[in-house]
Amino acid sequence: MRLALSILATAVALGAAAPAFAQQVGEVGVDWLGNDIIVEAIKDPKVEGITCHVSYFDRGVIDRLQKGNWFENPSDTAISCRQTGPITIGAIDLSKAGEEVFKQGISLIWKEQVVNRIYDKQNQTLIYLAHSRQVQDGSAKMSMTTIPLYGQEVVWSKGQPQ
């Protein structure tokens, strides 16, 4: 059973909910130990017309038996976001920290894979940053992608920020 399924069951039992839903669209086996690269599609819940694809490493049972550390996957994440329809931007956080669009556990308790959206007003660009978050020993592994809005027909439901 995949670590993600047990984490999802734990999150549901605790009443936790991720801001966005990830749909698995790919799974590539990388070795005979059962290790896989998982690819998921994530739609931004406050920005219609944007789809992000996130990939991460999912350790197999044999790898977990060999190396110990049963309860977590590596922090490596890759992300690519593209326009997949007309863009309509809802009430997004315009602060420098942006806002969390998606998160899921990649360990039993303490480690999460996170996607944040940041709006770069000066360059009219949406930035999506994928990283892991841990209680301690945070990881510097991250991936970033951007969606330029300049010259696009973008609808701002609350009016474009000035």
DOFISE-445550 format. One line per 3 residues: their letters; for each residue x, y, z of N, C-alpha, C. Coordinates in Angstrom, 3 decimals. Layout:
BEGIN
A) X,Y,Z,X,Y,Z,X,Y,Z | ...
END
This chain:
BEGIN
MRL) 0.846,-1.181,0.000,0.000,0.000,0.000,0.888,1.240,0.000 | 0.537,2.164,-0.724,1.316,3.395,-0.845,1.222,4.231,0.421 | 2.349,4.876,0.717,2.405,5.772,1.860,1.342,6.867,1.736
ALS) 1.156,7.373,0.525,0.205,8.469,0.314,-1.218,8.057,0.715 | -1.594,6.795,0.437,-2.943,6.350,0.789,-3.123,6.305,2.301 | -2.105,5.814,3.018,-2.245,5.764,4.464,-2.246,7.165,5.066
ILA) -1.470,8.072,4.476,-1.473,9.455,4.964,-2.817,10.112,4.684 | -3.368,9.863,3.492,-4.676,10.420,3.153,-5.739,9.915,4.129 | -5.691,8.625,4.448,-6.661,8.071,5.394,-6.516,8.730,6.760
TAV) -5.273,8.952,7.190,-5.032,9.627,8.471,-5.573,11.048,8.435 | -5.308,11.772,7.342,-5.774,13.155,7.221,-7.296,13.228,7.245 | -7.950,12.308,6.556,-9.416,12.295,6.543,-9.935,11.995,7.946
ALG) -9.296,11.056,8.614,-9.729,10.712,9.972,-9.569,11.879,10.932 | -8.551,12.703,10.733,-8.328,13.856,11.591,-9.111,15.089,11.142 | -9.801,14.978,10.015,-10.595,16.092,9.530,-9.786,17.126,8.761
AAA) -8.559,16.808,8.384,-7.732,17.752,7.623,-8.099,17.665,6.153 | -8.032,18.800,5.481,-8.335,18.829,4.056,-7.322,19.700,3.341 | -6.839,19.238,2.200,-5.896,20.015,1.398,-6.665,21.083,0.630
PAF) -6.041,22.237,0.367,-6.714,23.295,-0.373,-7.126,22.872,-1.789 | -6.344,22.020,-2.430,-6.668,21.561,-3.779,-6.552,20.041,-3.813 | -7.141,19.427,-4.814,-7.142,17.985,-4.975,-6.150,17.598,-6.072
AQQ) -5.339,16.588,-5.822,-4.397,16.096,-6.822,-4.952,14.822,-7.458 | -4.865,14.763,-8.776,-5.299,13.571,-9.505,-4.068,12.912,-10.104 | -3.812,11.660,-9.736,-2.658,10.969,-10.296,-2.882,10.719,-11.782
VGE) -1.922,11.159,-12.608,-2.035,10.995,-14.055,-0.903,10.157,-14.631 | 0.098,9.830,-13.808,1.213,9.022,-14.284,1.933,8.336,-13.145 | 2.553,7.202,-13.475,3.354,6.451,-12.518,4.419,5.704,-13.305
VGV) 5.680,6.048,-13.047,6.791,5.469,-13.786,7.664,4.683,-12.817 | 7.813,3.372,-13.065,8.698,2.561,-12.249,10.145,2.884,-12.591 | 10.986,3.034,-11.572,12.376,3.424,-11.832,13.389,2.344,-11.486
DWL) 12.978,1.282,-10.772,13.909,0.199,-10.455,13.120,-1.034,-10.037 | 13.821,-2.107,-9.738,13.150,-3.353,-9.372,12.735,-3.385,-7.901 | 13.073,-2.350,-7.150,12.709,-2.280,-5.734,11.287,-1.773,-5.521
GND) 10.604,-1.406,-6.594,9.238,-0.899,-6.476,9.163,0.602,-6.292 | 10.290,1.294,-6.445,10.290,2.751,-6.362,9.676,3.325,-7.631 | 8.870,4.355,-7.475,8.158,4.959,-8.606,8.293,6.473,-8.577
IIV) 8.118,7.070,-9.728,7.918,8.512,-9.823,6.438,8.702,-10.116 | 5.766,9.454,-9.264,4.330,9.704,-9.400,4.146,11.096,-10.009 | 3.232,11.212,-10.951,2.896,12.503,-11.557,1.421,12.779,-11.270
EAI) 1.164,13.965,-10.693,-0.198,14.342,-10.353,-0.558,15.676,-11.000 | -1.825,15.824,-11.365,-2.349,17.085,-11.892,-3.093,17.785,-10.762 | -2.813,19.089,-10.615,-3.444,19.891,-9.571,-4.020,21.142,-10.212
KDP) -5.291,21.386,-9.999,-5.917,22.620,-10.472,-5.936,23.619,-9.327 | -5.511,24.847,-9.624,-5.499,25.899,-8.611,-6.948,26.241,-8.282 | -7.367,26.114,-7.016,-8.772,26.351,-6.680,-9.215,27.807,-6.812
KVE) -8.278,28.771,-6.843,-8.646,30.183,-6.954,-8.264,30.800,-8.288 | -7.640,30.020,-9.154,-7.267,30.522,-10.477,-7.711,29.492,-11.512 | -8.849,29.762,-12.132,-9.345,28.858,-13.170,-8.455,28.966,-14.399
GIT) -8.295,27.849,-15.100,-7.532,27.849,-16.340,-6.053,27.556,-16.161 | -5.637,27.215,-14.950,-4.247,26.856,-14.681,-4.224,25.436,-14.123 | -3.363,24.596,-14.692,-3.147,23.248,-14.181,-1.665,23.073,-13.921
CHV) -1.345,22.562,-12.747,0.043,22.257,-12.398,0.222,20.744,-12.399 | 1.362,20.309,-12.904,1.736,18.902,-12.826,2.929,18.810,-11.894 | 2.782,17.982,-10.870,3.809,17.809,-9.848,4.270,16.361,-9.897
SYF) 5.586,16.158,-9.817,6.118,14.797,-9.748,6.936,14.647,-8.473 | 6.927,13.433,-7.933,7.687,13.138,-6.722,8.022,11.653,-6.694 | 8.983,11.312,-5.856,9.493,9.952,-5.720,8.712,9.226,-4.638
DRG) 8.214,8.044,-4.941,7.476,7.233,-3.988,8.252,5.940,-3.750 | 8.772,5.770,-2.545,9.597,4.612,-2.217,8.753,3.351,-2.115 | 9.281,2.248,-2.658,8.623,0.955,-2.589,8.920,0.236,-1.287
VID) 8.216,-0.857,-1.040,8.349,-1.626,0.196,9.757,-2.198,0.338 | 10.324,-2.745,-0.734,11.668,-3.339,-0.656,12.691,-2.276,-0.284 | 12.600,-1.102,-0.884,13.498,0.008,-0.559,13.349,0.399,0.908
RLQ) 12.132,0.434,1.396,11.883,0.788,2.797,12.495,-0.263,3.736 | 12.375,-1.555,3.366,12.963,-2.629,4.176,14.488,-2.534,4.192 | 15.076,-2.262,3.028,16.536,-2.190,2.918,17.125,-1.003,3.664
KGN) 16.518,0.147,3.542,17.112,1.385,4.058,16.514,1.853,5.372 | 15.507,1.153,5.852,14.847,1.626,7.067,14.029,2.865,6.743 | 13.806,3.699,7.722,13.039,4.928,7.520,11.758,4.635,6.747
WFE) 10.935,3.828,7.329,9.701,3.364,6.714,8.713,4.461,6.369 | 8.784,5.569,7.077,7.648,6.453,7.100,7.748,7.725,6.277 | 8.752,7.836,5.375,8.779,9.058,4.583,9.389,8.843,3.216
NPS) 8.989,9.723,2.313,9.551,9.783,0.965,10.551,10.931,0.910 | 11.444,10.918,-0.075,12.386,12.034,-0.219,11.651,13.359,-0.469 | 12.356,14.455,-0.237,11.771,15.792,-0.387,11.758,16.287,-1.830
DTA) 12.313,15.552,-2.761,12.408,16.009,-4.149,11.034,16.148,-4.791 | 10.801,17.283,-5.412,9.549,17.557,-6.112,9.851,18.392,-7.348 | 9.172,18.108,-8.446,9.271,18.948,-9.642,7.869,19.449,-9.962
ISC) 7.797,20.647,-10.556,6.493,21.226,-10.876,6.553,21.933,-12.219 | 5.464,21.862,-12.948,5.294,22.630,-14.176,3.826,23.015,-14.264 | 3.555,24.304,-14.409,2.174,24.784,-14.511,1.987,25.456,-15.862
RQT) 0.813,25.277,-16.449,0.502,25.871,-17.744,-0.952,26.324,-17.775 | -1.213,27.220,-18.698,-2.585,27.647,-18.948,-3.285,26.528,-19.693 | -4.425,26.079,-19.161,-5.175,24.997,-19.783,-6.605,25.416,-20.106
GPI) -6.860,26.725,-20.041,-8.177,27.265,-20.344,-8.158,28.759,-20.099 | -9.311,29.420,-20.270,-9.384,30.855,-19.980,-9.044,31.106,-18.512 | -8.234,32.134,-18.254,-7.789,32.409,-16.891,-8.749,33.365,-16.192
TIG) -9.273,32.922,-15.054,-10.084,33.748,-14.171,-9.477,33.654,-12.784 | -9.071,34.804,-12.249,-8.399,34.833,-10.953,-9.372,35.327,-9.898 | -9.548,34.516,-8.880,-10.429,34.863,-7.773,-9.704,35.703,-6.732
AID) -10.147,35.622,-5.506,-9.571,36.394,-4.399,-8.314,35.692,-3.901 | -7.175,35.992,-4.522,-5.922,35.362,-4.132,-5.162,36.242,-3.143 | -4.289,35.622,-2.380,-3.425,36.336,-1.438,-2.343,37.047,-2.244
LSK) -2.215,38.342,-2.094,-1.246,39.133,-2.856,0.021,39.444,-2.064 | 0.174,38.856,-0.883,1.361,39.109,-0.070,2.590,38.429,-0.681 | 3.767,38.805,-0.194,5.015,38.218,-0.710,5.102,36.724,-0.427
AGE) 4.462,36.260,0.627,4.470,34.829,0.951,3.475,34.060,0.087 | 2.539,34.762,-0.539,1.526,34.098,-1.349,0.630,33.227,-0.494 | 0.135,32.159,-1.111,-0.720,31.257,-0.346,-0.530,29.828,-0.802
EVF) -0.834,28.929,0.104,-0.727,27.505,-0.154,-1.868,27.080,-1.066 | -1.518,26.442,-2.168,-2.508,25.956,-3.118,-2.788,24.476,-2.885 | -1.758,23.756,-2.454,-1.864,22.305,-2.320,-0.870,21.826,-1.277
KQG) -1.243,20.779,-0.537,-0.291,20.088,0.332,-0.722,18.645,0.504 | 0.278,17.786,0.686,0.011,16.390,1.003,1.178,15.862,1.822 | 0.892,14.919,2.699,1.928,14.343,3.528,2.858,13.454,2.724
ISL) 4.164,13.554,3.013,5.126,12.641,2.401,5.897,11.892,3.493 | 5.386,11.967,4.704,5.856,11.127,5.799,4.641,10.821,6.662 | 4.828,9.973,7.621,3.696,9.577,8.448,3.077,10.767,9.171
IWK) 3.917,11.681,9.669,3.365,12.784,10.447,3.909,14.145,10.039 | 5.225,14.339,9.990,5.822,15.668,10.047,6.169,16.314,8.731 | 6.256,15.612,7.647,6.782,16.184,6.409,5.679,16.283,5.354
EQV) 5.600,17.462,4.713,4.567,17.692,3.691,5.194,18.190,2.394 | 4.590,17.808,1.304,4.899,18.373,-0.005,3.896,19.509,-0.192 | 4.389,20.710,-0.537,3.544,21.899,-0.581,3.740,22.630,-1.906
VNR) 2.659,23.217,-2.424,2.728,24.122,-3.573,2.139,25.458,-3.121 | 2.952,26.516,-3.255,2.501,27.872,-2.951,2.378,28.673,-4.243 | 1.376,29.575,-4.273,1.224,30.507,-5.394,1.590,31.893,-4.892
IYD) 2.434,32.589,-5.657,2.832,33.960,-5.351,2.527,34.797,-6.589 | 1.958,35.975,-6.374,1.687,36.864,-7.508,2.760,37.944,-7.555 | 3.474,38.017,-8.657,4.476,39.056,-8.908,3.757,40.164,-9.673
KQN) 3.273,41.169,-8.944,2.464,42.236,-9.541,3.266,43.037,-10.568 | 4.511,43.359,-10.259,5.322,44.183,-11.149,5.504,43.533,-12.519 | 5.646,42.219,-12.552,5.859,41.506,-13.818,4.620,40.768,-14.305
QTL) 3.487,40.982,-13.637,2.218,40.351,-14.003,2.394,38.851,-14.253 | 2.884,38.165,-13.209,3.207,36.750,-13.330,2.753,35.993,-12.089 | 2.174,34.816,-12.301,1.881,33.901,-11.202,3.068,32.959,-11.059
IYL) 3.549,32.794,-9.839,4.671,31.906,-9.549,4.138,30.754,-8.714 | 4.480,29.543,-9.098,4.119,28.360,-8.326,5.408,27.715,-7.831 | 5.524,27.561,-6.510,6.715,27.040,-5.870,6.376,25.730,-5.163
AHS) 7.057,24.650,-5.551,6.876,23.355,-4.896,8.060,23.108,-3.980 | 7.770,22.691,-2.743,8.829,22.435,-1.767,8.291,21.499,-0.698 | 9.187,21.076,0.193,8.713,20.279,1.322,8.812,21.113,2.578
RQV) 7.942,20.792,3.519,7.921,21.499,4.802,8.070,20.444,5.895 | 8.998,20.704,6.821,9.251,19.790,7.921,9.291,20.578,9.221 | 9.088,19.892,10.329,9.129,20.539,11.626,10.535,21.059,11.905
QDG) 11.544,20.266,11.566,12.936,20.697,11.706,13.716,20.151,10.521 | 14.920,20.617,10.354,15.772,20.186,9.240,15.063,20.370,7.905 | 14.551,21.561,7.665,13.872,21.861,6.412,14.767,21.581,5.218
SAK) 14.181,21.269,4.108,14.923,20.923,2.902,15.034,22.127,1.978 | 16.181,22.259,1.332,16.380,23.317,0.341,15.965,22.858,-1.053 | 15.452,21.648,-1.161,15.028,21.123,-2.468,13.695,21.750,-2.825
MSM) 13.651,22.383,-3.995,12.425,23.045,-4.431,12.393,23.086,-5.943 | 11.254,23.431,-6.476,11.079,23.594,-7.909,10.080,24.728,-8.114 | 10.258,25.476,-9.200,9.414,26.647,-9.434,9.028,26.721,-10.906
TTI) 7.840,27.253,-11.146,7.366,27.493,-12.501,6.561,28.789,-12.491 | 6.427,29.423,-13.638,5.703,30.693,-13.706,4.680,30.690,-14.834 | 3.654,31.498,-14.642,2.626,31.728,-15.657,2.588,33.230,-15.914
PLY) 3.134,33.697,-17.050,3.054,35.134,-17.344,1.626,35.510,-17.736 | 1.138,36.607,-17.172,-0.212,37.081,-17.476,-0.203,38.249,-18.457 | 0.957,38.848,-18.679,1.066,40.004,-19.563,0.585,39.633,-20.971
GQE) -0.299,40.445,-21.514,-0.810,40.217,-22.860,-1.885,39.144,-22.949 | -2.227,38.523,-21.828,-3.263,37.489,-21.808,-4.614,38.120,-21.491 | -5.664,37.479,-21.918,-7.010,37.910,-21.533,-7.324,37.270,-20.186
VVW) -7.086,38.025,-19.113,-7.270,37.521,-17.758,-8.435,38.253,-17.117 | -9.331,37.501,-16.499,-10.451,38.081,-15.761,-10.108,38.009,-14.279 | -10.143,39.147,-13.602,-9.944,39.220,-12.154,-11.325,39.390,-11.531
SKG) -11.810,38.394,-10.802,-13.156,38.464,-10.248,-13.298,39.601,-9.208 | -12.223,39.990,-8.557,-12.260,41.088,-7.576,-11.562,42.340,-8.099 | -11.287,42.392,-9.397,-10.581,43.529,-9.980,-9.081,43.328,-9.922
QPQ) -8.399,43.697,-10.981,-6.943,43.521,-11.037,-6.252,44.414,-10.026 | -5.279,43.868,-9.281,-4.548,44.683,-8.289,-3.817,45.832,-8.966 | -3.862,47.006,-8.327,-3.178,48.181,-8.892,-1.898,48.466,-8.185
END
